[in-house]
């Protein structure tokens, strides 16, 4: 285990010996580089939390080694010691900080890549090209401890590509069976993309070959057996040139030949790691997410999972497309769904290209303010302020319809950012601050610092509880009536678990009525919704290929250029419209209510802890204080871990409605996908309509309702089992009854005392951070000319 203590003070070899001084200086510089993205006040806070964490890890590591040595030669290890060893190892191996994923979610030409380039201070790092599609796959950008710029291109596995190949060939090999001439102009997006991929991968003429022939064909490009391509470079520009062919949407040359990288159709996603940055701190991942998903099942599933794992989503929209448009609304709706089914806690609208403004037209249509506008700059700033007011109000109203009224995102003052990457690089109208790129960086830093504070506080508290128990093993004072006390506590816990189960039942019962109303609405509206999905403005011209693609993918089609089609989601939307506010309320944090899950668990925790305190005072634990402290700390650790479990299950519960409908409709999709010949499009539509009608008549929506309720029941059972098992183990360990439960261990008093000091330091570190922030704010307020805010280094 790396000892990071010496970055806060001299180590044991801090004398004049140059052999030790130089490595220590290098290590200190390396560790200090981690904080380069933070201004001085935030740097100090981050360093103090890092110091607490590294010292805690050292204490845990020392304790773990002593325990292992004390039982190394034993034939059997007592249960109590096993528990301690496993818990210590789990804490030692726990990641320092789970990354914060910030998803930039936008449609073609919205400016996602340009925004990332500005944030990371690399003008043309990711490909940008006006209105056309540039970034063709999910790209993750982060900074790390590497010395070079590095990119890893992840490819589809052989099996995943075979699955896509089969669907592409099925989609293409229908022209000869249509009985009608289909020229190039009639091809829709689905067919064009299928032809493009096959020609790119196998060469011209591949689109006319069968699935079996293509399996035997040799790809044009070389595919690594690891299915990962690694690129490295000393400079950002060098890596950008190497990376460009893999992530830029591939085009054809004038002769119609595919250009550039032949393995492009295999690319699943790309991870880019920058050397430690002065702008983006380590632990933050910026994710460029295409707006519509992908025809390939694995890529499309990854698209959804990537959205769901983002704790922050920035919906990126060009200022000229911000008003109206289905694509913009679809992006907002998908982002709000991520709040329901995923880990997203914060949504913001980022309006790009805000330097664009035609002054005469703006002045003619201007309806606000009496003050005269005398320059382009004034007009841009006024228009940006107006957009913030208008779009914040619209976005809040949309969020209120879907989320609980006390959701944190509804209370934030920064729902809309107006940015200009063009002005950031070539300022003509706006200052650097007015481009709002620095504001976004500041938001990123604050999110990371807040998360670090919560993580270290929880980590140190858990470690302290374990050291309390470890130290107590060699110095327990058993009281004669202790067994009675622990038996009474077990009965109390069992009663409270039963009450918790009832509270969870009551909480989940709030979804029943909205579910029933949603099912009724779905039954009365599904024909209208399905009809709208199956109609195109040009009639059936070219649409039969897209519809076939929809059926091949069980009701879903994701294109790089067109709006996403999901028949299963569309016909279940009336149910989601009814349940969304209640569903969000069940899984939110906040004050305890009848419909909120997490506060019930928190109340259960406090009830148990209060009982521990009461029993400690009444029954003599004042002579055995370790027991009380251990139980209180361990209850927090056990129940705190439930939150991650709950959020992992949340997505499956939320998607159970569309999953159920998709499974029920799979036979009719498969039947429709086989249709060829004359009027194939109308016949496919007819099969889908009749199949949906039949399933609805047989109770499709009611089955979906039952499956969601079953998922809720499984979650309740999982919570109950985890609570019962963990707390029973904990109480057994705290009890002195049972032969062989304990044994004499190595002395860990020094580690316990060190951990006690670290635990006390938590409050001091938090107070220091508040004090420094207050001092900075005071200086800025009283003397802004002297107390200049942190200027980012470029």
N, C-alpha and C positions, 0 to 999 in steps of 0.2 A: 504494500500500500504506500503510495507516494506521500511523503511528509511535506506538507505545504506550510508548516509553521514558520519557516524562516523568512517568509515574505513580510511578516509583521514584526519581526525582531530577530536579533542575532541568535544563531544556533549554537550548539556546543563547541563548534570549532571556529569561533569568531575572533580569534586572536590575530597574530601577525602572520600566520602561516598562509602564504599565497596559494598553496595547493588547494585550500578549501575556499578562500575568499572569492576567486574568480568564478568557479561553478555556481556559488551562491548568488553572485551578482547577476549572472546570466539567468538563473532561475527566477530571481526577483523581477528582472526586466520582462521576462516572458509572462509572468503572472500579471504584472502591471499592464501589459498590453491588452489584457482582457477587458480593461475598463476604459480604453481609449475613446469609446463611443459616448461616454457619459461626461456631462459637465462636472466641475469640481464637487459641488454639493452632493450630487447623486453618486459620484465616484466614492466619496467617503462612506456613504451609507452602504453601497454595494460591497466595498472592501471589508467593512465590519461584519456584514452577514457572511461573507466568504470565510473570514477568519473564524467565526463561530462554527461554521460547518466543518471546516478542515480540522479544527481542534477536536470537535465531537467525533469525527470519523477516526482520528488517531486514538482517542480514548476507547472507542468501540473495538478497534482493531487490537489494541493491547489486551483488552478484556477477553476478547474472543480467543486470542492465542493462549492466555493463561488457562481458560476453561478447557481448551483442547488438550493442553499438556497435562491437566489434572485428571483427565479421564482416558488418556491415550492407551494405557495398558489394561484398562478395566474390561472384564468379560461382558458386562452389560452396563448400559448407561441409564441412570434413573430418569424417569419421565420429566421431572422438573428441569434437569440439566439439558435434556434433549430440547425442551421448549426454549430454554435460554439460548442455546447454541444456534438453533434455527432462526430465532428472532434476531439475534445479533448479526448473523450472516446476511439475513434479508435486509437489515438496515445498512450494513456495510456496502452491500452491492446495489443499493437503491440509487438510481441515477441522481446526479446533483440537481438537475432541473429538466423536466420534460420540456421539449421545445414548444414555443408559442407559434402556432401556424396562423399566418395572416393571409387569407385568400383574396386575391384580386380577381374578381368575377365579372367578366364583361363580354360583350359580343364583338364581332369583327370590327377592327379599326377604332375601338373605343379608346385605346391608348394605354393598355395594361403594361405592355413591355416598356413603353416610353417612361411610364411612371416609375417602374422598378429601376430602370437605368438612372433616373434622376435621384432616386432615394439612395442608391448605392454609389452615386457619383461616377458613373461610367457611361458616357453619352450614347454609344452605339453598341453596348455589350450584347443585349438581346436584339434580334432583328426587328426593325420598324419600317413600315412602308405605307404610310397614308391610309387609304381606305381598304386595301386588300388584306386578306388573311396572311399573317406572318407567322406567329407562333402556332405550330401545328399540334402540340401535345402539352401535357402538364409539365411545367418547368418549376422546380423548387430552387430557390436561391438563398444561401445562408453563408455566414462567415464562421471560420473555425480556426483550429490551431495549426493548419497546414502551412507550409512555407510557400507553396505554389498555388496558382489558380488551377482548379481541378473540376472536371465534369465526368459524371457517370451516366451513360446512356443505357437504360434498361430495355431489353427487347422481349417481345412475346416468346413464350416457350414454344417448342416444336408442336406440342399438342394444342396450344392456344391458337397458333397460326393455322393448323389444319382445320380447326373449327371455323375460323373466319373464311378460309379458302373454300370450304364446302358451301358456306352461305353465299359467298360471292359468285361462285359458279352456278348455283341454283338460281340466283337472281338474274344472271346473264343469259342462261340457256333456255330462254322462253321465246325469243324472237321468231325462231323458225316454226314455232307452234301457234303463233298468233293468227296466222291466216290473213294478215294485212301487212302492208308495207310500213315499216317504222324507220324513218330516216334519222340522221344525226340531230336534226332540229327538234325532234319529238322526244329525244332522250331526256329523262329527268335527272335530278341530282344523284339519286341512288345508283343509277346505271353508270353515269359518268365517273363517279368515284370508284366504282368497282372496276371499270375498264382501266382507269388510271393506275390503281394499285397493282393490278396484274401486269400491266405493261412495265411499270416501274420495276417490279420485282423479277419478272421473267423475260421481259422484252416484248416487242411488237408481235401481235398474233396470239399472245397468251389468252386474250379474252375469248378466243374461239375454241380453246382446248377444254377438254373435260377435266373434272376433278382428279380422276385417276391419272390422266396424262400429266397434269401439273405436279402431282406428287412425284412423278419420275423425272420431271424437268429440273435442270440445274439453275439455281438462282443466279442473277447477274452479279450480285455483291457477295463478299465474303462474310460469313456469319460466325462469330466466335462461339466456341462450345460453351463458354460460361454464360452466354447471352447477355453480357455486359461489356460495353466499350468504354474504356477509360482514357480520357484526354487530360494532358497536363501542359502548363505553360508558365513561364516566369512572369509574363505581363498579361494584363487583362485583354489588351487588343489581340494578342497572339492567340489566346484561348477562344476569343470571340470568333476569329476567322476559322479556327478548327471546328468550332461548335455549330456555326451557322448552317451548314448543309443538313445537319441532323434535326434542327428544331424549326427552321424556316419551311413554310409550306412549299412543296416542290412544284415547279412550273414546267411547262413544255417549251421546247424551242420552236423556232418558226416552222420547222418541218413537222411539228407534232410529236417529236421524240421527247420522252421524259428526260429531264436534266438532273445533274447532281447525284445525290446519294441513292443508290439502288435499294438499300435495305430500309429506306424510310417507312414503308408500310409496316415493318416489324416493331417500330419504336413504340414502347409503352409509356415511359415517362423519363424525365431527365433531372438529375440532381447536380446542381452547381455549388461548389464550395469556394468561397473567397478566403484569402488570408485574413487574419484578424483586422477588422475594419475600424476606422476612426468614426464611422457614421452608423453602422448597424452592429449592435452588440451580438456576441455569440449567444446562441439560445433562441434566436428569432429566425423563422423560416418564412420568406415571402414566396407565395405560390401563385404563379400565373395559370389561371384556370380557364380553358376555353368555355364558351357559354352554353354549348348544347350537348356535350357528351360525345359518344362514339358508337359506330356501327358494331365494332367488336365488343363482345360481351364482357371480356375481362377489362378492357380499357374503359368501358362504360361504367362497370361496377367500381373501378378505381376512381373514376370521375366523381361518383356519388360519395364514396368513402372519403375522398380528399376534401370535398366540401364539408362533410360531417365532422371531420377531425379539426377543422379550423375553429379556433376560439374567437376569431375576429373575421368578419367578411366585409370587404370594401366592394360595393357594387360600382363598377366603373362605367361611366356614361359620357360620351361626347356631348359638349354643350349644345350642339346643333341637333342632337337626337333626344334631349332630355324630356321634351314635352311630347308625351304620347308614344305610340309605337308598341307593338306587341312584344318585341324582343326585350325592351326595357322592363316591361311589366313581368314577363316570364322570369327574368333574372331576379327581380325583387321577390317574387313569389317563391322561387327556389331557395333564396337566401333565408327567407322567413321560415321555410320548412326546415332548414338546417338548425334553426333555433329550437324547433320542436323535437326533431329526431336526433340531433347531434350535440356537439359540445359548444356550439356557438353561443356567446354571451353578449356580443356587441356587433351591431350592423351600422354601417355608415355609407352614405352615398358620396362618391368622389366624382365630381364633375370635372372633366378634363378639357384641355384646349380652350381655356377661358380667355385667352388673349384674342380669340377670334371675335370681331365685332365690326359691322359696317356702320360707321358713325351716322351718315345721313339717314339711313333706314331706322336706326335706333332712335334718333331724335324725332323722327316723324311719328313713330309708334309709342314714344315715351308717354307714360300716363302717371308717373309718380314724381313727387317733389316739385317745389316751386323754384328751387335754385337752378340757375342756368348752368348748363354743361358747356365747358369751353375747350375740352380736349378729349382725345381718345382715351387717355388714362383715366380721367374722371368718369367717363361713361362706362369703362370696363369695371371699375371699382363699384360704381352704383349698381350696375347690372348684376355683379357677383353677389352683393349684399341682398339684392332683391330675390335672386335665385335661392340663396340660403334660407330666407324667410319662407318663401313659397314651398320649396321642396321639403323643408323640415316639417312644415305643417302637414303636407300630403303624406309624407312617410310616416309621421306619428299616427295619423288617422288610420293608415293601412295596418301598422303594427298593433294598434289598439284593437282592431277587429280580430286579430289572430292571437295576441298574447295577453296574459293577465295584466290588469290595469296597473299593478304595482311593479311590473318588470323594470329592471334596472335600466335597460336600454331606452325606455320611454322617458327617463328622467335626465338623460344626458343632454348637455347643451351643444355637443358637437355631432349632430346627425348628418351634416352636409359639409363637405370641403370643396372649395373651388380652386383648382390647381392649374398651373400652366408649365409644362416641361419646357416648352419653347422659350418662354420668358426666363426660365431658370438658367438656361444655357446661354441665351443671347438677350440679355435684358434691354428692352427698349421702352416699355411702358411701366413695368412693375418692379418693385424692389424684391430682393430675395425672399423676405418674410411674406410679402404679398402673394408670391407664387404658392405659398402654403406647403411647399416641400419640407421646410424645417418643422412645421407644425406636425406633419405626419411622422417625422423622425422622433420628435418629442413624445408623441403618443406611444410609439413603439417602445421607447426607453422606459416610460412610466409603467406600461403594462409589464415589462420584464422585471423591473425593480419591485413592483407590488407582488408579483408572483414569487420572486426570490424571498421576500420577507415572509410570506405565508408559508412557503416550503421550509425555510430554516427554522421558523418558530415551531412548526409541527415536528420537524426532525429532532430538534434538541429536546423537546418535551417528551417524545417517545423514548429517546435514548436515556433520558434521566429516569424515566419509570423503570426501564430494564436494569439500569445500574442499581437502583434502589433494591430491587429483588435480588440481584446477584450478590450484592454486599450482605444482604440479610441472611443468605443461606448459612453463613458461618457464625452468625450471632443471634439466632432466633431465640426468643424467650417464650416458651410455650406455656400458656395458661391452662389450668385444669378445665375450665368451662369453655375452652375455645371451640371444641367440636359443636357444642350447642349453639354458639354464636354463628358459626359458619352454616350450620343446618338451617337456622332461622333466616340467614341471608339467602340461601338457596331457594327457600320457599318464597321469599319476597321477590326474588328475581323471576321465578316461574310465574308468579301472579302478574308481574309487570309485563312479561313477554306476552301473556294472554291478552292483556289490555292493549299492548302494542298491535297485536294481530287484529283485534277488533277495530282499532283506530285506522289501520291500513285498509281493512274491509270498507269502513265508512268512507275513507278517502277515495277509494276506487269506485265506490258506488255512485259517485257524482258524475261519472262518465256514462252511466246507463241511459238516462233520459236523452241526452244529446245524441247518443248512438242511435237510439230508437227513432228519434225525429229525423236524423240524417238518413237512415235507411228508408223511411217513408218518402223523404224528398228525392232520394236516388231512384226509387221505384217509379216515381211520377215524371222524372226528368231525363232518364237515361236515354230514351229514344231521341229526344231533341239534341242532347249533347253528342251522342254517337253520330247522328246525322250531320251535325256541324263538322265533326272530325273527318267525315268521309266525303266532304264536298270541297272542291277546289275551283278557284275562279275561272280557270281555263277548261273546266269540265274534266273529262277523263284523259285528255291529251297528256301523255307522259306520266300520269299519276298512277297507272296500273303497276309500274315498276316500284314506285315508292310504297304503294300498298302491299305489294308482295314482300318488300323488305320489312315492313311492319309485321306481317304475319310470320315471316321467318324468324323474327326476334320476339315472338309471343306478345305482340301488341305494342312494341316500342321501336321507334326508329330515331336515331341520332345522326344528324348530318353536320358537316363542318360549316355549311352555309345557310341551311334552312332551319326554321324553328323546330324544336324537338317535338316529336309525336309520341304520346303515351296514352293509348286508349284506356288502359286499366286505371290509370290515375285520373283521367278525365271523367269517367263514369262514376268513380268513387268520390269525386270532389265535393258533391253535396253533403256527403257524410263528414268529410274533413271540415267543411265550412261550419258545421254544427259543433264538432268536438274540439276544434283547435284552441279556443280560449280556455276550456276546461282542462284539456290535456296539458297545455302549458302551465296552468295553475297547479296541477298535481306535482310536476317535477321542478317547480321553481323553489328557490330559497327565500326565506322571509319569515314573517310572523306566522305562528301556528294558526291554521284555520282547519275547518273540517275537511277541506279538499286538497290540502297540501301535505305531501309525503315527508319531505326532509325535516321540516320542523317537528313532526311527530317523533322521528328518530332522535332528534336533538333533545326534545323534552324527555324522552325515555332515558337518554344518557344522563341528563341532569338529575332525574329522579333517583337513579341508581347511585350517582355520586353523592347526593345529599344523604342517602341512606347509609353509605359508607362513613360519611362524616359523623352522622348521628350515632352509629354503632361504635365508632371509634371512641367517642367521648363517653358513652354510657357503659360500654362493656370492657373497658380497660385497655384499649389499643393505644392509649397514651404512653404505655410502657413498651409498645411494639409498633411505633409509628410507621415503620417501613410498610407494614401491611396496608394501612389506610392509603398511603401515598401511591403505592404500587397499583392497588385496585382502581383508584381514581384515574391514574394516568393510563392504565391499560384499557379501561373502558373507553376512553377517548380514542385510543389507537384502533381498537376493534370496530367501534361504530363509525369512526372517521373513514375507514376503508370501505364502508358500505356505499358511500357516495359514488365512487368509481364503478362499483358493481352495478348500481342502479342506472347510471348513465350509459353503461355498455348495453344494458338490456333495453333501454328506452327506444333505440332505433328499431329494433326488431318488433317491439310493440306497435310503434307508430306505422311501420310499413306493412303490418299484418293484414290490413284491409286490402291494399293493392296486390299484395302477394297472394292472398286468398282468391281474389277475383281473377288474377292472371292464371292461377292453377286451374280454376274452374273453366276458363275460356280456352285453355290450351288446345283441346281437341278441335274446336272450331277454327282456331288460327292455323293449325296444321292442315286441316281440310282445305281452307282457303288458299294456303300457300301452294297446293298441288294443282290449282286450276290454271289451265293454259287454253289457247285457242281464241276463237272469236268472242268478243264482248267479255273478255276475261275479267276486266275491272268491275263491271256491273255484277257479274256472277260472284266475284270475291266479296263484294259489298253485301250481296244478298246472303251469302253463307255466314258472314259475320253478324248481320242483323238477326237472322233466324237463330243463330247460336246463342247470342246474347239474350234474345227473347226467351228461349227455352230455359236457359240457366236462371234468369230472373224469376220465371214462373216456378222453377224448382227450388227457389229460396237462396239464390246466390248471395244477395246482400245480407240476408239473415245469417248465413254461414260465416260471412266475413265478420259480422258483429260478434258471433259466438267465438270466433278464433281470436279476436282482439281481447275479449273478456277472459278467454283462457290464458292468453299471454300475461294479462294482469294478475291472474291467480297464480301463475308460475312464478312471477316476480315476488309476490307475497310469500309464497312457500320458500323461495330461495333466501329471502331476507330472514325469515324465521329460523331456517336451518342454520344459517351462518351465525346468527346471534346466539342461538342455543348452544351450538357446538363450541364457539369461541369463549363464551362467558363461563360455560361449565368447566372447560379446561383451566381457565384463569382462576376460578374459585378453588378447584382442586389443588392447584399449585400454591395458592395462598393458605391453604389449610395444612396443618402439620400432621394430619391423620394419614395413615397409609405407610406400611413398611417399605423402605427402599425408595421413597419419593425423593429424598434429599441425600446428599453425601457431603462430606467436608471438601470444600474447593480451595483453590489457591486464593490467597489474600488479594482482594481488589479494592481495599480501602483508599489507596491513593487515586485510583481511577474514579471511584465514587466521589471523592472530594473535588477532584477536577471537574467532574460532570455537574456537581452542585453549583460550582462557581459559574460555569457556562450557562446553566439554567437561569441563574440570577442575572446574568449579563443581558439576557433577552430584552428586559425592560429598559436597561440603560441604552442599548443600541437604538431601540425605537425612539426613546426620548431625545437622543442625540440627533437623529435624523430630522425630527420635528423642529428642534431648536435651530439647526443649520438652515433649514428651509425658511423658518421665520426670520432669521437674521438676514438672509438674502433678500427676501421680499421687502423687509424694512428698508434696507439700503437702496434697493431699486426705487422704492417709493419716495424716499427722502432726497436721494441724490442720484437720479438716473444717469447724469452725465459722468459721474465718477464710478458708479457701480454698474459697469457694462455687463449685460447678460452673456452667458457662455456663447462664444462664437465657434461654430463648427469649422474644423480644420479640413481643408481640401487639398 
